[in-house]
Amino acid sequence: SLTLSKTTIAPGDVLRYSYVVTNPNRQPVTLQFGSAQTFDVWATPVSRQPSATRIPGWRLGDGVMWTQAVQQVTLQPGEQKTFTGSWRVGSGITSGQALDVSAFLTTAGAKPGAVGGASVRVSVQ
């Protein structure tokens, strides 16, 4: 699940997010990551284009050099892992538009957004 500190934002605002991943299985699940980045968050303008073809207006991983260290995280049945952070809304985000803010795991070998994804729509003032 993804929780945001607000659903109406403006350039200059700080949007805090909490992304919770739960293992719903009866067995432990081991997630493998190819770098220090274990999750990503995107803010993508809402449009009629399929979501896979839209270009994010902001992305947590943009411009970040992640340590290239393979790591594994094992979640026991019912166990949750919480990821938190914040985004200062930039001036490139246009007033009057809506954004889909999406979070997902960046597991090795998976397509972006394919594992553990969650999304919340916000309005830009």
N, CA, C and O atoms as a GROMACS GRO file, in nm:
protein
  500
    1SER      N    1   0.084  -0.118   0.000
    1SER     CA    2   0.000   0.000   0.000
    1SER      C    3   0.089   0.125   0.000
    1SER      O    4   0.204   0.120   0.043
    2LEU      N    5   0.035   0.233  -0.048
    2LEU     CA    6   0.106   0.360  -0.053
    2LEU      C    7   0.020   0.466   0.015
    2LEU      O    8  -0.097   0.483  -0.019
    3THR      N    9   0.078   0.538   0.110
    3THR     CA   10   0.010   0.646   0.180
    3THR      C   11   0.089   0.774   0.159
    3THR      O   12   0.211   0.775   0.173
    4LEU      N   13   0.018   0.882   0.125
    4LEU     CA   14   0.080   1.012   0.103
    4LEU      C   15   0.035   1.110   0.210
    4LEU      O   16  -0.074   1.096   0.266
    5SER      N   17   0.120   1.209   0.241
    5SER     CA   18   0.087   1.307   0.344
    5SER      C   19  -0.023   1.402   0.299
    5SER      O   20  -0.088   1.465   0.382
    6LYS      N   21  -0.044   1.414   0.168
    6LYS     CA   22  -0.152   1.499   0.115
    6LYS      C   23  -0.186   1.454  -0.026
    6LYS      O   24  -0.104   1.390  -0.092
    7THR      N   25  -0.305   1.487  -0.072
    7THR     CA   26  -0.346   1.450  -0.208
    7THR      C   27  -0.366   1.572  -0.297
    7THR      O   28  -0.403   1.558  -0.414
    8THR      N   29  -0.343   1.690  -0.243
    8THR     CA   30  -0.339   1.813  -0.322
    8THR      C   31  -0.205   1.878  -0.295
    8THR      O   32  -0.170   1.904  -0.180
    9ILE      N   33  -0.129   1.904  -0.403
    9ILE     CA   34   0.007   1.956  -0.388
    9ILE      C   35   0.027   2.078  -0.477
    9ILE      O   36  -0.053   2.105  -0.566
   10ALA      N   37   0.135   2.150  -0.451
   10ALA     CA   38   0.175   2.265  -0.533
   10ALA      C   39   0.328   2.264  -0.541
   10ALA      O   40   0.394   2.210  -0.452
   11PRO      N   41   0.385   2.325  -0.647
   11PRO     CA   42   0.530   2.334  -0.654
   11PRO      C   43   0.587   2.395  -0.525
   11PRO      O   44   0.535   2.495  -0.475
   12GLY      N   45   0.692   2.335  -0.473
   12GLY     CA   46   0.754   2.379  -0.348
   12GLY      C   47   0.710   2.298  -0.228
   12GLY      O   48   0.780   2.295  -0.126
   13ASP      N   49   0.594   2.232  -0.237
   13ASP     CA   50   0.547   2.147  -0.126
   13ASP      C   51   0.640   2.028  -0.106
   13ASP      O   52   0.710   1.985  -0.198
   14VAL      N   53   0.638   1.974   0.015
   14VAL     CA   54   0.706   1.848   0.044
   14VAL      C   55   0.598   1.742   0.062
   14VAL      O   56   0.513   1.754   0.150
   15LEU      N   57   0.603   1.641  -0.021
   15LEU     CA   58   0.508   1.530  -0.014
   15LEU      C   59   0.579   1.412   0.051
   15LEU      O   60   0.678   1.361  -0.002
   16ARG      N   61   0.529   1.368   0.166
   16ARG     CA   62   0.588   1.253   0.235
   16ARG      C   63   0.510   1.128   0.194
   16ARG      O   64   0.389   1.131   0.174
   17TYR      N   65   0.583   1.018   0.183
   17TYR     CA   66   0.518   0.893   0.144
   17TYR      C   67   0.563   0.778   0.233
   17TYR      O   68   0.674   0.777   0.287
   18SER      N   69   0.474   0.682   0.247
   18SER     CA   70   0.501   0.559   0.320
   18SER      C   71   0.450   0.445   0.233
   18SER      O   72   0.332   0.438   0.201
   19TYR      N   73   0.540   0.356   0.197
   19TYR     CA   74   0.509   0.244   0.108
   19TYR      C   75   0.529   0.116   0.188
   19TYR      O   76   0.638   0.089   0.237
   20VAL      N   77   0.423   0.037   0.202
   20VAL     CA   78   0.426  -0.085   0.282
   20VAL      C   79   0.407  -0.206   0.191
   20VAL      O   80   0.312  -0.213   0.114
   21VAL      N   81   0.499  -0.301   0.203
   21VAL     CA   82   0.491  -0.426   0.128
   21VAL      C   83   0.468  -0.538   0.228
   21VAL      O   84   0.536  -0.546   0.330
   22THR      N   85   0.371  -0.625   0.200
   22THR     CA   86   0.336  -0.736   0.289
   22THR      C   87   0.350  -0.868   0.215
   22THR      O   88   0.312  -0.878   0.098
   23ASN      N   89   0.404  -0.968   0.281
   23ASN     CA   90   0.409  -1.103   0.224
   23ASN      C   91   0.277  -1.172   0.260
   23ASN      O   92   0.256  -1.209   0.375
   24PRO      N   93   0.186  -1.190   0.161
   24PRO     CA   94   0.057  -1.252   0.189
   24PRO      C   95   0.062  -1.405   0.182
   24PRO      O   96  -0.040  -1.471   0.205
   25ASN      N   97   0.177  -1.461   0.152
   25ASN     CA   98   0.191  -1.605   0.133
   25ASN      C   99   0.207  -1.680   0.265
   25ASN      O  100   0.230  -1.620   0.370
   26ARG      N  101   0.195  -1.812   0.258
   26ARG     CA  102   0.216  -1.897   0.375
   26ARG      C  103   0.362  -1.937   0.391
   26ARG      O  104   0.399  -2.001   0.489
   27GLN      N  105   0.443  -1.900   0.294
   27GLN     CA  106   0.586  -1.932   0.295
   27GLN      C  107   0.666  -1.802   0.295
   27GLN      O  108   0.616  -1.700   0.249
   28PRO      N  109   0.789  -1.806   0.344
   28PRO     CA  110   0.875  -1.687   0.334
   28PRO      C  111   0.900  -1.654   0.186
   28PRO      O  112   0.901  -1.742   0.101
   29VAL      N  113   0.919  -1.527   0.159
   29VAL     CA  114   0.951  -1.480   0.024
   29VAL      C  115   1.084  -1.405   0.033
   29VAL      O  116   1.100  -1.315   0.115
   30THR      N  117   1.178  -1.444  -0.053
   30THR     CA  118   1.307  -1.376  -0.057
   30THR      C  119   1.312  -1.289  -0.182
   30THR      O  120   1.294  -1.337  -0.294
   31LEU      N  121   1.337  -1.162  -0.161
   31LEU     CA  122   1.347  -1.064  -0.269
   31LEU      C  123   1.494  -1.034  -0.292
   31LEU      O  124   1.569  -1.013  -0.197
   32GLN      N  125   1.535  -1.033  -0.417
   32GLN     CA  126   1.675  -1.003  -0.449
   32GLN      C  127   1.681  -0.871  -0.523
   32GLN      O  128   1.605  -0.846  -0.616
   33PHE      N  129   1.774  -0.786  -0.479
   33PHE     CA  130   1.793  -0.654  -0.537
   33PHE      C  131   1.934  -0.645  -0.593
   33PHE      O  132   2.029  -0.696  -0.534
   34GLY      N  133   1.949  -0.579  -0.708
   34GLY     CA  134   2.078  -0.568  -0.774
   34GLY      C  135   2.159  -0.447  -0.732
   34GLY      O  136   2.271  -0.428  -0.780
   35SER      N  137   2.102  -0.365  -0.644
   35SER     CA  138   2.173  -0.245  -0.597
   35SER      C  139   2.118  -0.206  -0.460
   35SER      O  140   2.033  -0.275  -0.404
   36ALA      N  141   2.167  -0.094  -0.409
   36ALA     CA  142   2.117  -0.044  -0.280
   36ALA      C  143   1.974   0.009  -0.292
   36ALA      O  144   1.906   0.027  -0.191
   37GLN      N  145   1.928   0.034  -0.414
   37GLN     CA  146   1.791   0.081  -0.434
   37GLN      C  147   1.696  -0.038  -0.422
   37GLN      O  148   1.703  -0.131  -0.503
   38THR      N  149   1.608  -0.035  -0.324
   38THR     CA  150   1.513  -0.144  -0.303
   38THR      C  151   1.372  -0.110  -0.348
   38THR      O  152   1.288  -0.199  -0.364
   39PHE      N  153   1.344   0.019  -0.369
   39PHE     CA  154   1.212   0.060  -0.418
   39PHE      C  155   1.229   0.189  -0.497
   39PHE      O  156   1.332   0.256  -0.489
   40ASP      N  157   1.126   0.222  -0.574
   40ASP     CA  158   1.126   0.348  -0.648
   40ASP      C  159   0.988   0.410  -0.635
   40ASP      O  160   0.889   0.341  -0.612
   41VAL      N  161   0.983   0.541  -0.650
   41VAL     CA  162   0.858   0.616  -0.648
   41VAL      C  163   0.859   0.706  -0.770
   41VAL      O  164   0.959   0.773  -0.798
   42TRP      N  165   0.747   0.709  -0.843
   42TRP     CA  166   0.733   0.793  -0.962
   42TRP      C  167   0.610   0.881  -0.947
   42TRP      O  168   0.513   0.841  -0.883
   43ALA      N  169   0.615   1.000  -1.005
   43ALA     CA  170   0.497   1.086  -1.019
   43ALA      C  171   0.478   1.107  -1.169
   43ALA      O  172   0.560   1.172  -1.234
   44THR      N  173   0.371   1.052  -1.222
   44THR     CA  174   0.346   1.053  -1.366
   44THR      C  175   0.218   1.130  -1.396
   44THR      O  176   0.115   1.103  -1.336
   45PRO      N  177   0.223   1.227  -1.490
   45PRO     CA  178   0.101   1.299  -1.527
   45PRO      C  179  -0.006   1.203  -1.579
   45PRO      O  180   0.024   1.110  -1.655
   46VAL      N  181  -0.129   1.225  -1.536
   46VAL     CA  182  -0.241   1.144  -1.582
   46VAL      C  183  -0.273   1.183  -1.726
   46VAL      O  184  -0.282   1.301  -1.759
   47SER      N  185  -0.289   1.083  -1.810
   47SER     CA  186  -0.326   1.109  -1.950
   47SER      C  187  -0.401   0.987  -2.002
   47SER      O  188  -0.422   0.889  -1.931
   48ARG      N  189  -0.442   0.996  -2.127
   48ARG     CA  190  -0.514   0.884  -2.187
   48ARG      C  191  -0.419   0.778  -2.242
   48ARG      O  192  -0.463   0.672  -2.286
   49GLN      N  193  -0.291   0.806  -2.239
   49GLN     CA  194  -0.194   0.706  -2.284
   49GLN      C  195  -0.189   0.591  -2.184
   49GLN      O  196  -0.213   0.610  -2.065
   50PRO      N  197  -0.157   0.471  -2.233
   50PRO     CA  198  -0.138   0.360  -2.139
   50PRO      C  199  -0.029   0.395  -2.038
   50PRO      O  200   0.070   0.460  -2.073
   51SER      N  201  -0.047   0.353  -1.914
   51SER     CA  202   0.048   0.392  -1.808
   51SER      C  203   0.191   0.352  -1.840
   51SER      O  204   0.285   0.420  -1.799
   52ALA      N  205   0.210   0.242  -1.913
   52ALA     CA  206   0.346   0.196  -1.944
   52ALA      C  207   0.419   0.290  -2.040
   52ALA      O  208   0.541   0.284  -2.051
   53THR      N  209   0.346   0.378  -2.110
   53THR     CA  210   0.409   0.467  -2.208
   53THR      C  211   0.423   0.610  -2.158
   53THR      O  212   0.483   0.694  -2.226
   54ARG      N  213   0.369   0.640  -2.040
   54ARG     CA  214   0.378   0.776  -1.986
   54ARG      C  215   0.515   0.801  -1.924
   54ARG      O  216   0.574   0.710  -1.866
   55ILE      N  217   0.565   0.923  -1.937
   55ILE     CA  218   0.696   0.959  -1.884
   55ILE      C  219   0.679   1.028  -1.748
   55ILE      O  220   0.605   1.126  -1.738
   56PRO      N  221   0.747   0.977  -1.644
   56PRO     CA  222   0.733   1.039  -1.511
   56PRO      C  223   0.783   1.184  -1.510
   56PRO      O  224   0.882   1.217  -1.575
   57GLY      N  225   0.712   1.269  -1.436
   57GLY     CA  226   0.756   1.406  -1.415
   57GLY      C  227   0.860   1.413  -1.304
   57GLY      O  228   0.936   1.509  -1.296
   58TRP      N  229   0.862   1.311  -1.219
   58TRP     CA  230   0.961   1.299  -1.112
   58TRP      C  231   0.979   1.151  -1.083
   58TRP      O  232   0.885   1.072  -1.093
   59ARG      N  233   1.100   1.116  -1.046
   59ARG     CA  234   1.130   0.977  -1.010
   59ARG      C  235   1.237   0.977  -0.901
   59ARG      O  236   1.340   1.044  -0.915
   60LEU      N  237   1.214   0.904  -0.794
   60LEU     CA  238   1.308   0.896  -0.682
   60LEU      C  239   1.449   0.861  -0.730
   60LEU      O  240   1.546   0.919  -0.683
   61GLY      N  241   1.460   0.767  -0.821
   61GLY     CA  242   1.590   0.718  -0.866
   61GLY      C  243   1.663   0.807  -0.965
   61GLY      O  244   1.780   0.781  -0.994
   62ASP      N  245   1.598   0.912  -1.018
   62ASP     CA  246   1.665   0.999  -1.115
   62ASP      C  247   1.784   1.071  -1.053
   62ASP      O  248   1.772   1.131  -0.946
   63GLY      N  249   1.896   1.064  -1.120
   63GLY     CA  250   2.015   1.136  -1.077
   63GLY      C  251   2.084   1.079  -0.955
   63GLY      O  252   2.176   1.142  -0.901
   64VAL      N  253   2.043   0.961  -0.911
   64VAL     CA  254   2.103   0.900  -0.792
   64VAL      C  255   2.196   0.787  -0.836
   64VAL      O  256   2.159   0.705  -0.920
   65MET      N  257   2.313   0.784  -0.780
   65MET     CA  258   2.408   0.675  -0.806
   65MET      C  259   2.395   0.574  -0.692
   65MET      O  260   2.445   0.597  -0.582
   66TRP      N  261   2.328   0.463  -0.718
   66TRP     CA  262   2.306   0.362  -0.616
   66TRP      C  263   2.426   0.268  -0.609
   66TRP      O  264   2.483   0.234  -0.713
   67THR      N  265   2.465   0.228  -0.491
   67THR     CA  266   2.573   0.132  -0.472
   67THR      C  267   2.534   0.001  -0.541
   67THR      O  268   2.424  -0.049  -0.522
   68GLN      N  269   2.625  -0.053  -0.621
   68GLN     CA  270   2.599  -0.178  -0.692
   68GLN      C  271   2.634  -0.296  -0.603
   68GLN      O  272   2.740  -0.358  -0.619
   69ALA      N  273   2.547  -0.326  -0.511
   69ALA     CA  274   2.569  -0.436  -0.416
   69ALA      C  275   2.444  -0.522  -0.413
   69ALA      O  276   2.336  -0.476  -0.377
   70VAL      N  277   2.460  -0.649  -0.452
   70VAL     CA  278   2.346  -0.740  -0.449
   70VAL      C  279   2.305  -0.762  -0.304
   70VAL      O  280   2.389  -0.785  -0.217
   71GLN      N  281   2.175  -0.754  -0.280
   71GLN     CA  282   2.124  -0.779  -0.145
   71GLN      C  283   1.994  -0.856  -0.152
   71GLN      O  284   1.923  -0.851  -0.252
   72GLN      N  285   1.964  -0.926  -0.044
   72GLN     CA  286   1.841  -1.003  -0.035
   72GLN      C  287   1.766  -0.962   0.091
   72GLN      O  288   1.825  -0.932   0.195
   73VAL      N  289   1.634  -0.961   0.079
   73VAL     CA  290   1.546  -0.934   0.192
   73VAL      C  291   1.445  -1.048   0.197
   73VAL      O  292   1.378  -1.075   0.097
   74THR      N  293   1.433  -1.114   0.311
   74THR     CA  294   1.335  -1.222   0.326
   74THR      C  295   1.222  -1.173   0.414
   74THR      O  296   1.244  -1.125   0.526
   75LEU      N  297   1.100  -1.187   0.362
   75LEU     CA  298   0.980  -1.152   0.439
   75LEU      C  299   0.912  -1.281   0.481
   75LEU      O  300   0.880  -1.366   0.397
   76GLN      N  301   0.889  -1.296   0.609
   76GLN     CA  302   0.818  -1.412   0.661
   76GLN      C  303   0.669  -1.396   0.630
   76GLN      O  304   0.624  -1.286   0.599
   77PRO      N  305   0.590  -1.505   0.637
   77PRO     CA  306   0.447  -1.494   0.611
   77PRO      C  307   0.383  -1.384   0.696
   77PRO      O  308   0.398  -1.382   0.818
   78GLY      N  309   0.311  -1.295   0.632
   78GLY     CA  310   0.244  -1.185   0.701
   78GLY      C  311   0.334  -1.069   0.738
   78GLY      O  312   0.285  -0.965   0.782
   79GLU      N  313   0.465  -1.083   0.720
   79GLU     CA  314   0.558  -0.977   0.757
   79GLU      C  315   0.547  -0.858   0.661
   79GLU      O  316   0.523  -0.874   0.541
   80GLN      N  317   0.565  -0.738   0.717
   80GLN     CA  318   0.561  -0.615   0.639
   80GLN      C  319   0.696  -0.546   0.641
   80GLN      O  320   0.772  -0.556   0.737
   81LYS      N  321   0.725  -0.477   0.532
   81LYS     CA  322   0.844  -0.392   0.524
   81LYS      C  323   0.794  -0.255   0.480
   81LYS      O  324   0.719  -0.244   0.383
   82THR      N  325   0.836  -0.151   0.552
   82THR     CA  326   0.792  -0.015   0.524
   82THR      C  327   0.908   0.068   0.471
   82THR      O  328   1.018   0.066   0.525
   83PHE      N  329   0.880   0.141   0.363
   83PHE     CA  330   0.976   0.233   0.302
   83PHE      C  331   0.916   0.373   0.313
   83PHE      O  332   0.799   0.392   0.282
   84THR      N  333   0.996   0.470   0.356
   84THR     CA  334   0.944   0.606   0.370
   84THR      C  335   1.039   0.704   0.302
   84THR      O  336   1.156   0.674   0.279
   85GLY      N  337   0.987   0.820   0.272
   85GLY     CA  338   1.069   0.924   0.213
   85GLY      C  339   0.986   1.047   0.185
   85GLY      O  340   0.871   1.057   0.228
   86SER      N  341   1.045   1.140   0.113
   86SER     CA  342   0.973   1.263   0.079
   86SER      C  343   1.019   1.314  -0.057
   86SER      O  344   1.127   1.280  -0.104
   87TRP      N  345   0.935   1.396  -0.116
   87TRP     CA  346   0.962   1.455  -0.247
   87TRP      C  347   0.926   1.603  -0.240
   87TRP      O  348   0.813   1.638  -0.206
   88ARG      N  349   1.022   1.690  -0.272
   88ARG     CA  350   0.992   1.833  -0.284
   88ARG      C  351   0.943   1.854  -0.426
   88ARG      O  352   1.017   1.834  -0.523
   89VAL      N  353   0.817   1.894  -0.438
   89VAL     CA  354   0.754   1.910  -0.569
   89VAL      C  355   0.824   2.022  -0.645
   89VAL      O  356   0.829   2.136  -0.598
   90GLY      N  357   0.876   1.990  -0.762
   90GLY     CA  358   0.952   2.086  -0.841
   90GLY      C  359   0.866   2.178  -0.925
   90GLY      O  360   0.746   2.155  -0.942
   91SER      N  361   0.928   2.282  -0.978
   91SER     CA  362   0.857   2.380  -1.059
   91SER      C  363   0.814   2.324  -1.194
   91SER      O  364   0.731   2.384  -1.262
   92GLY      N  365   0.869   2.210  -1.234
   92GLY     CA  366   0.830   2.148  -1.361
   92GLY      C  367   0.696   2.078  -1.356
   92GLY      O  368   0.645   2.033  -1.459
   93ILE      N  369   0.637   2.069  -1.237
   93ILE     CA  370   0.505   2.008  -1.222
   93ILE      C  371   0.401   2.117  -1.244
   93ILE      O  372   0.403   2.220  -1.176
   94THR      N  373   0.311   2.095  -1.340
   94THR     CA  374   0.217   2.197  -1.385
   94THR      C  375   0.091   2.204  -1.300
   94THR      O  376   0.030   2.102  -1.268
   95SER      N  377   0.054   2.327  -1.264
   95SER     CA  378  -0.070   2.350  -1.191
   95SER      C  379  -0.190   2.305  -1.275
   95SER      O  380  -0.191   2.323  -1.396
   96GLY      N  381  -0.288   2.248  -1.207
   96GLY     CA  382  -0.411   2.206  -1.274
   96GLY      C  383  -0.408   2.063  -1.326
   96GLY      O  384  -0.511   2.013  -1.373
   97GLN      N  385  -0.296   1.996  -1.316
   97GLN     CA  386  -0.291   1.859  -1.364
   97GLN      C  387  -0.306   1.761  -1.249
   97GLN      O  388  -0.296   1.798  -1.132
   98ALA      N  389  -0.329   1.636  -1.283
   98ALA     CA  390  -0.333   1.528  -1.185
   98ALA      C  391  -0.211   1.439  -1.209
   98ALA      O  392  -0.166   1.423  -1.323
   99LEU      N  393  -0.160   1.383  -1.102
   99LEU     CA  394  -0.045   1.293  -1.109
   99LEU      C  395  -0.080   1.160  -1.044
   99LEU      O  396  -0.148   1.156  -0.942
  100ASP      N  397  -0.032   1.053  -1.102
  100ASP     CA  398  -0.036   0.923  -1.036
  100ASP      C  399   0.099   0.905  -0.968
  100ASP      O  400   0.202   0.897  -1.036
  101VAL      N  401   0.100   0.898  -0.836
  101VAL     CA  402   0.223   0.872  -0.761
  101VAL      C  403   0.224   0.722  -0.734
  101VAL      O  404   0.133   0.668  -0.670
  102SER      N  405   0.327   0.655  -0.784
  102SER     CA  406   0.335   0.510  -0.776
  102SER      C  407   0.463   0.466  -0.709
  102SER      O  408   0.569   0.527  -0.728
  103ALA      N  409   0.455   0.361  -0.630
  103ALA     CA  410   0.572   0.303  -0.564
  103ALA      C  411   0.576   0.155  -0.597
  103ALA      O  412   0.472   0.090  -0.612
  104PHE      N  413   0.697   0.102  -0.608
  104PHE     CA  414   0.713  -0.039  -0.637
  104PHE      C  415   0.853  -0.085  -0.597
  104PHE      O  416   0.944  -0.003  -0.580
  105LEU      N  417   0.868  -0.214  -0.581
  105LEU     CA  418   0.998  -0.272  -0.549
  105LEU      C  419   1.084  -0.277  -0.674
  105LEU      O  420   1.033  -0.290  -0.785
  106THR      N  421   1.214  -0.266  -0.657
  106THR     CA  422   1.308  -0.271  -0.770
  106THR      C  423   1.387  -0.402  -0.765
  106THR      O  424   1.510  -0.402  -0.768
  107THR      N  425   1.315  -0.512  -0.758
  107THR     CA  426   1.380  -0.643  -0.749
  107THR      C  427   1.456  -0.674  -0.878
  107THR      O  428   1.417  -0.631  -0.986
  108ALA      N  429   1.564  -0.748  -0.864
  108ALA     CA  430   1.648  -0.784  -0.977
  108ALA      C  431   1.569  -0.866  -1.078
  108ALA      O  432   1.497  -0.959  -1.042
  109GLY      N  433   1.583  -0.830  -1.205
  109GLY     CA  434   1.520  -0.905  -1.313
  109GLY      C  435   1.376  -0.871  -1.340
  109GLY      O  436   1.318  -0.924  -1.435
  110ALA      N  437   1.314  -0.785  -1.260
  110ALA     CA  438   1.174  -0.750  -1.282
  110ALA      C  439   1.163  -0.621  -1.362
  110ALA      O  440   1.249  -0.534  -1.353
  111LYS      N  441   1.057  -0.610  -1.441
  111LYS     CA  442   1.030  -0.486  -1.513
  111LYS      C  443   0.990  -0.380  -1.411
  111LYS      O  444   0.925  -0.412  -1.311
  112PRO      N  445   1.027  -0.252  -1.435
  112PRO     CA  446   0.987  -0.145  -1.342
  112PRO      C  447   0.837  -0.146  -1.318
  112PRO      O  448   0.758  -0.148  -1.412
  113GLY      N  449   0.799  -0.144  -1.192
  113GLY     CA  450   0.658  -0.139  -1.156
  113GLY      C  451   0.590  -0.274  -1.150
  113GLY      O  452   0.471  -0.282  -1.119
  114ALA      N  453   0.664  -0.382  -1.180
  114ALA     CA  454   0.602  -0.514  -1.188
  114ALA      C  455   0.583  -0.582  -1.053
  114ALA      O  456   0.498  -0.671  -1.041
  115VAL      N  457   0.660  -0.544  -0.953
  115VAL     CA  458   0.656  -0.615  -0.824
  115VAL      C  459   0.611  -0.522  -0.713
  115VAL      O  460   0.673  -0.419  -0.687
  116GLY      N  461   0.501  -0.560  -0.646
  116GLY     CA  462   0.457  -0.488  -0.527
  116GLY      C  463   0.413  -0.346  -0.550
  116GLY      O  464   0.432  -0.262  -0.463
  117GLY      N  465   0.354  -0.317  -0.664
  117GLY     CA  466   0.319  -0.180  -0.696
  117GLY      C  467   0.195  -0.128  -0.625
  117GLY      O  468   0.103  -0.204  -0.595
  118ALA      N  469   0.194   0.002  -0.599
  118ALA     CA  470   0.080   0.071  -0.540
  118ALA      C  471   0.079   0.213  -0.595
  118ALA      O  472   0.184   0.268  -0.627
  119SER      N  473  -0.040   0.272  -0.607
  119SER     CA  474  -0.050   0.404  -0.668
  119SER      C  475  -0.159   0.488  -0.601
  119SER      O  476  -0.260   0.435  -0.555
  120VAL      N  477  -0.136   0.620  -0.595
  120VAL     CA  478  -0.233   0.716  -0.541
  120VAL      C  479  -0.235   0.836  -0.635
  120VAL      O  480  -0.129   0.881  -0.680
  121ARG      N  481  -0.353   0.889  -0.665
  121ARG     CA  482  -0.366   1.006  -0.752
  121ARG      C  483  -0.367   1.133  -0.668
  121ARG      O  484  -0.433   1.140  -0.564
  122VAL      N  485  -0.291   1.235  -0.714
  122VAL     CA  486  -0.288   1.365  -0.647
  122VAL      C  487  -0.323   1.474  -0.747
  122VAL      O  488  -0.305   1.457  -0.867
  123SER      N  489  -0.372   1.586  -0.696
  123SER     CA  490  -0.404   1.704  -0.778
  123SER      C  491  -0.299   1.810  -0.753
  123SER      O  492  -0.250   1.826  -0.641
  124VAL      N  493  -0.263   1.884  -0.859
  124VAL     CA  494  -0.165   1.991  -0.848
  124VAL      C  495  -0.238   2.124  -0.852
  124VAL      O  496  -0.314   2.150  -0.946
  125GLN      N  497  -0.216   2.210  -0.750
  125GLN     CA  498  -0.282   2.342  -0.743
  125GLN      C  499  -0.209   2.440  -0.832
  125GLN      O  500  -0.248   2.556  -0.840
   0.00000   0.00000   0.00000
